[in-house]
Amino acid sequence: MRYISTRGGISPIAFKDAVMMGLASDGGLLLPQSYPAISGEQLESWRKLTYAELAFEVISRYVDDIPAADLKSLIIRSYATFTHPDVTPLVRKNGVYILELFHGVTLAFKDVALQFLGNMFEYILAERNQTLNIIGATSGDTGSAAIHGVRGKKGISIFILHPLGKTSAVQALQMTSVTDANVHNIAVHGTFDDCQDMVKELFGDLEFKEKYSLGAVNSINWARVLAQVVYYFYAWLRVTDEAVGPVHFSVPTGNFGDIFAGYVAKRMGLPMGRLLLATNENNILTRFINASDYSLGTVVPTVSPSMDIQIASNFERYLFHLFAEDSVRLKEAFAELKADGRITCSPEEMAQVRTDFCSDSVDQVATLQQIRDFYEKTDYLLDPHTAVGVKAALDLLPSDSARVCLATAHPAKFSETVEQALGFQSPAPESVKELYGKPTRCEIMDADIASVREFIVAHIG
Ligand SMILES: *Cc1c(COP(=O)(O)O)cnc(C)c1O
C-alpha cells in the first residue's frame, strides 16, 4: 500500500514514511492509493476476534513495510492500556447503542489513536536511529492523549502548550501530572489560539523545524484515522451478533477525523447504514451538508469544547474523494476558501455528499437537556460531546433500526458541564481520583514566542 497527497504534489510513499511525514510535504493530506475491500465472508470470519486481533486485521491491510509479528505486538501493547477488556465496549441504553470509546488513559476516544501512534513513532525512530520532538497546542483532549501516548518513550520528546486555566481541571491534571523526563507542559497566559499561533510559527521556521526534528501529533496523521477505522468494524460486529437490519452511526464531529474513519470503513465495504455528522453551534459542516453552505464563521465557545472548530482539518480528505481524486479541483476549492471564505460545490457533488452523510446541529440548551433526559430514563451519564451525537441520532435516525452513538469522552472529564446539567458531578473513575495530589510539572509562560522557543531549545532531548 502506497500513500499519496490530496494536493497531488508528492510521489507515492510507504506507510512508515506517511506516518513520519504527518502533513504531506506539498501541504496536502496523505491518503492510501486505494481502500482494501473486505468481503462479507471475511467480515463474518472476524466475529470471534478480540479488539486487538480485529485491529491487526484492519490495520495490516494498510501496512506492508512492517513485519506482521512486530505490528501485532505493537497493536496488542497499544490496547492493553485500556481498562475495559473489550477496549471499546458497546452498551444498549434507551433505544440506542453507546460505543464507549473512553476507556483509555485520558478518558477520551483520542487514546485509541494516540496509544497506537506513540508506539508506532517509537518503533520507526528506533529502526531509523532518529529522534523526534513533538510540539503541539491543545484545548485539552489531544494534548493529554498525546502526552500519555509518548511518555517515557525512547527517541521522543513532547512539548504541549495549553491555555492556562482554560481547560477542564481534569484535562490540565492529566497533562501536568505526567512528570517523565521527555514530557514538557507549557501553560500559556492566553487563549488556545495564542498557543496554536505560536506552534504554527515554530513549524513555519523551516530551519528550526529541520534542526530540531520537529513533529506534530494533530489529527491529520493517517495512522490516527486508521486506528479509528477499527471500532466501526467492532461496533458493527457486536450489533449484528444479535440483530439484523441497518446499523447507523452518529458521530460528534470537530476536526472530521473520527467521522472520516467511518467513511473509510464504509469504503472498505462495511455495510453500514447512515453516517450522521453531529455538530454543536460551530456547524459549518452541518450547513454544508444540509444547505450547501460551506462559509466560514467565527468560533463560538460551547459546552462541548473539543468540537469548537470552524476549519475541520480532515475534511480535505473527504473533499478529495468528492472531487473524484482531482487535485486540481481540490486546490481550486481551497483557493476559493482563502479568497472568499467559502467553498462552492455543484448540485451533483452535493447529491453525493447527501448520499454519504446526513447531519444535524445541536445547541447547548439541547445538549444539556439531552444529558438530563438520558440520565432520567437510564441512570446513564453522557458527556456533553456524546450528548450532541445522541440527540442528533434520536432526532434523525429511524427508531426501529440500530443506532450506534460514538461516546467520545467519559462524563468525568467534563464534570463541570455534567454538574451544570444535573446539579451533581459525574462519579470519578479511579484514574481521575488519583490525579489529585500527584506531583505536577508545568512551565507557566507568557504568550511570547521568543521565550517559548528558548524553553524548547533548552529542554530538547
Ligand atoms: C476530539 C474530540 C471530538 C471531535 O473529534 P474529531 O475527530 O475532531 O471530529 C469529539 N469529542 C471529544 C471528546 C473529543 O476529544
The ligand as an SDF file (V2000), in Angstrom:
LIG
                    3D

 15 15  0  0  0  0  0  0  0  0999 V2000
  -11.5760   15.4780   19.5550 C   0  0  0  0  0  0  0  0  0  0  0  0
  -12.9270   15.2310   20.1080 C   0  0  0  0  0  0  0  0  0  0  0  0
  -14.0890   15.2480   19.2950 C   0  0  0  0  0  0  0  0  0  0  0  0
  -14.0480   15.5810   17.8340 C   0  0  0  0  0  0  0  0  0  0  0  0
  -13.4290   14.5740   17.0630 O   0  0  0  0  0  0  0  0  0  0  0  0
  -12.8820   14.8820   15.5990 P   0  0  0  0  0  0  0  0  0  0  0  0
  -12.1610   13.6670   15.1720 O   0  0  0  0  0  0  0  0  0  0  0  0
  -12.0060   16.0940   15.7330 O   0  0  0  0  0  0  0  0  0  0  0  0
  -14.0900   15.1590   14.7500 O   0  0  0  0  0  0  0  0  0  0  0  0
  -15.3080   14.9420   19.8910 C   0  0  0  0  0  0  0  0  0  0  0  0
  -15.3930   14.6610   21.2040 N   0  0  0  0  0  0  0  0  0  0  0  0
  -14.3140   14.6530   22.0220 C   0  0  0  0  0  0  0  0  0  0  0  0
  -14.4960   14.3490   23.4710 C   0  0  0  0  0  0  0  0  0  0  0  0
  -13.0420   14.9290   21.5020 C   0  0  0  0  0  0  0  0  0  0  0  0
  -11.9700   14.9140   22.3180 O   0  0  0  0  0  0  0  0  0  0  0  0
  1  2  1  0
  2  3  1  0
  2 14  2  0
  3  4  1  0
  3 10  2  0
  4  5  1  0
  5  6  1  0
  6  7  2  0
  6  8  1  0
  6  9  1  0
 10 11  1  0
 11 12  2  0
 12 13  1  0
 12 14  1  0
 14 15  1  0
M  END
$$$$
